[in-house]
Amino acid sequence: MKSKNRKICNTQSNTGPGAAYFAWRRILSGLSKIFSIFLLLTLVLTVNVYAGNDAPQAVQMDRPDGRYSIEVSLSGGSGRAFVTSPTWLTVRGGQGYATILWSSPYYDYMILDGKRYLNETRDGGNSTFTIPITALDVPMEIIADTTAMGDPVEIAYTLTFYEDSVGSKNRVPQEGAKSVLTGAFLFIVIGGIADYLIKKRRRQ
């Protein structure tokens, strides 16, 4: 009879409040380990993402934020490729960024200080990139990938931006062409209106 009572007591202790407490402790311990592993993985992935997106530092420009022009020269490669000069200079947050317009539509990316920049042209025109200017009056080493020969080929170049050449954005050839077209359009519109008014007065 005593033995039977002892078994009943043991069964009750395994299913009582104490057993539930220890079960919850095991569950919480497991969840805590899972959460710790999740935080560790998140930290590692975050560090890798920021490390991979670490952009080169653009130079400080003694100009208000806005759009200007700057002369740039290209060296390296076969010597057949060239970039538009003067080109656009964008000052943003006091730092200088250049628009690189290539003479070919086959450049698909550029690499500057380990950072890759993709071609921004989407209409089939010549390749265009916006990159930070990391130095003035000294060559900046870049790599440009071209598919002109079929298989992609990375070619080493240098770009040199000249600080003393910074000026109005209208010095960029494309901006000049826009101004000419705008002027021609206004001339046609104004001429048409003037012609209409003259003819109207004659009828009166």
C-alpha positions in Angstrom: 0.0 0.0 0.0 2.9 2.4 0.8 4.6 1.5 -2.5 1.4 2.3 -4.4 1.0 5.6 -2.6 4.7 6.5 -3.5 4.1 5.9 -7.2 1.0 8.1 -7.1 3.0 10.9 -5.4 5.8 10.6 -8.0 3.3 10.8 -10.9 1.7 13.8 -9.4 5.1 15.6 -9.0 6.0 15.0 -12.7 2.7 16.6 -13.8 2.4 19.4 -11.2 3.4 23.0 -11.2 7.1 22.2 -10.8 7.2 20.1 -14.0 5.4 22.9 -15.9 7.9 25.4 -14.6 10.9 23.3 -15.8 9.2 22.7 -19.1 8.8 26.4 -19.7 12.4 27.0 -18.7 13.5 24.6 -21.3 11.3 26.2 -23.9 12.5 29.7 -23.0 16.1 28.6 -23.1 15.7 27.2 -26.6 14.0 30.3 -27.8 16.8 32.4 -26.3 19.4 30.5 -28.2 17.5 30.8 -31.4 17.1 34.5 -30.9 20.8 34.9 -30.1 21.7 33.1 -33.3 19.3 35.3 -35.3 20.8 38.4 -33.9 24.4 37.2 -34.7 23.4 36.4 -38.3 21.7 39.8 -38.7 24.8 41.5 -37.4 27.1 39.6 -39.8 24.9 40.3 -42.8 24.6 44.0 -41.9 28.3 44.4 -41.6 28.8 42.7 -45.0 26.2 44.8 -46.7 27.7 48.1 -45.4 31.2 46.9 -46.2 30.2 46.1 -49.8 28.4 49.5 -50.3 31.2 51.7 -48.9 31.4 54.3 -51.6 34.5 56.3 -52.3 34.7 59.7 -50.7 34.0 62.6 -53.0 36.2 65.7 -52.7 34.9 68.9 -51.1 34.0 71.6 -53.6 34.1 75.3 -52.8 30.8 75.9 -54.6 27.1 76.1 -53.6 25.1 72.9 -54.3 24.0 72.8 -57.9 25.1 71.8 -61.4 28.2 73.1 -63.1 30.7 72.0 -65.8 34.2 70.7 -65.4 36.9 69.6 -67.9 38.1 66.0 -67.7 40.7 64.0 -69.6 40.8 60.3 -70.2 44.0 58.2 -70.5 44.6 54.5 -71.0 43.0 51.7 -73.0 43.6 51.6 -76.8 43.3 55.4 -77.1 40.2 55.2 -79.3 37.6 55.8 -76.6 37.0 59.2 -75.1 34.6 61.0 -72.7 32.7 64.2 -73.2 34.6 67.3 -71.9 33.6 69.6 -70.3 31.1 67.4 -68.5 28.5 67.9 -65.8 29.7 68.5 -62.3 27.0 68.1 -59.6 27.8 69.6 -56.1 25.7 67.8 -53.5 26.2 68.3 -49.8 29.4 70.3 -50.7 30.9 67.2 -52.5 31.6 66.8 -56.2 30.1 64.2 -58.5 30.8 63.9 -62.2 28.7 62.6 -65.1 30.9 60.5 -67.4 29.5 60.3 -71.0 31.5 57.7 -73.0 31.9 57.7 -76.8 30.5 54.2 -76.9 27.3 52.5 -75.8 29.1 49.3 -74.8 30.4 50.2 -71.4 28.2 48.4 -68.8 29.9 49.3 -65.6 32.8 51.2 -64.1 34.8 50.5 -60.9 36.2 53.2 -58.7 38.1 52.3 -55.6 36.4 48.9 -55.5 32.9 50.3 -55.9 30.9 49.3 -59.0 28.8 51.9 -60.9 26.2 50.7 -63.5 25.4 52.3 -66.8 22.6 54.8 -66.4 21.6 55.0 -70.1 18.4 53.1 -70.9 17.6 54.3 -74.4 20.4 52.7 -76.3 22.6 55.9 -76.3 26.2 56.1 -75.3 27.0 54.8 -71.8 26.6 57.3 -68.9 27.8 57.0 -65.3 27.7 59.3 -62.3 30.8 58.8 -60.1 32.3 60.7 -57.1 35.3 62.9 -57.9 37.9 61.6 -55.5 40.7 63.9 -56.5 41.3 67.1 -58.5 44.2 67.8 -60.9 45.6 64.3 -60.4 44.7 61.1 -62.2 41.9 58.9 -60.8 42.3 55.2 -61.5 39.2 53.5 -62.8 38.2 50.3 -64.6 35.5 50.3 -67.3 34.0 47.1 -68.6 33.1 47.0 -72.3 31.3 44.5 -74.4 32.3 46.1 -77.7 34.5 43.0 -78.6 31.8 40.5 -77.7 33.0 39.1 -74.4 33.1 41.5 -71.5 36.6 43.1 -71.0 37.7 45.2 -68.1 40.0 48.0 -69.2 42.1 50.3 -66.9 41.9 54.0 -67.5 42.6 57.2 -65.6 40.4 60.3 -65.4 41.7 63.7 -64.5 39.4 66.5 -63.4 40.7 70.1 -63.5 39.6 72.3 -60.6 40.3 75.6 -62.4 38.0 74.6 -65.3 34.8 74.6 -63.2 32.2 76.8 -64.8 28.6 77.1 -66.0 26.8 74.0 -67.0 26.0 75.6 -70.3 29.6 74.8 -71.4 28.7 71.1 -71.6 28.1 70.4 -75.3 24.7 68.7 -74.6 23.6 71.8 -72.6 24.7 74.1 -75.5 22.6 72.0 -77.9 19.6 72.3 -75.6 20.0 76.1 -75.5 20.2 76.3 -79.3 17.1 74.2 -79.7 15.2 76.2 -77.1 16.2 79.4 -78.8 15.2 78.1 -82.2 11.8 77.0 -80.8 11.1 80.4 -79.1 12.2 82.2 -82.3 9.7 80.1 -84.4 6.9 80.6 -81.8 7.5 84.4 -81.5 7.8 84.8 -85.3 4.6 82.9 -85.8 2.7 85.1 -83.3 4.2 88.3 -84.8 3.2 87.2 -88.4 -0.3 86.4 -87.2 -0.7 89.8 -85.6 0.6 91.6 -88.6 -1.7 89.8 -91.0 -4.6 90.5 -88.6 -3.9 94.2 -88.6 -3.8 94.3 -92.4 -7.2 92.7 -92.6 -8.6 95.4 -90.4 
